[in-house]
Amino acid sequence: MTRLYRLSIPAGMPLSETFQIASIKALLSEPDCTALRIYYGKKEDGTIHAILVGVNEKGEDITDGIILEEAFRCPPICTANSPLTR
């Protein structure tokens, strides 16, 4: 799937984003969090970013808690050795 994506990547879309494990653990430790949902958003400069939010057992976003919006974006911060980026 990542290969097909790279072959037809829309302009402005990242290959990947890396979130710190401590941030992920904090998000998943939110009260009532049973799942993780990924949204995509656009900054004012036009760059697309993943947004991670916890989800409760009813399938509802937990928007009054931790929402992760800042990650290391690839490019420019990419791993050269992963088959998922070649």
Residue pairs with C-beta under 8 A, 6 or more apart in sequence:
2 15
2 84
2 85
5 15
6 15
6 85
9 15
12 46
12 47
12 48
13 48
14 47
14 48
14 49
14 50
14 73
14 74
14 75
15 74
15 75
15 78
15 85
16 73
16 74
16 78
16 84
16 85
17 49
17 50
17 71
17 72
17 73
17 74
18 71
18 72
18 74
18 77
19 52
19 68
19 71
23 66
23 68
24 36
24 52
24 68
26 66
27 33
27 36
27 52
27 53
27 54
27 65
27 66
27 67
27 68
28 36
28 54
30 54
30 62
30 65
30 66
31 65
32 54
32 56
32 57
32 62
33 54
33 55
33 56
33 62
33 65
34 55
34 56
34 57
35 54
35 55
35 59
36 52
36 53
36 54
36 55
37 52
37 53
37 54
37 55
37 61
38 50
38 51
38 52
39 50
39 51
39 52
39 53
40 48
40 49
40 50
40 51
41 48
41 49
41 51
41 69
42 48
42 49
43 49
47 73
49 69
49 71
49 73
50 71
51 67
51 68
51 69
52 67
52 68
52 69
53 61
53 62
53 63
53 67
53 68
54 61
54 62
54 65
54 66
55 61
55 62
56 62
74 85
78 85
79 85
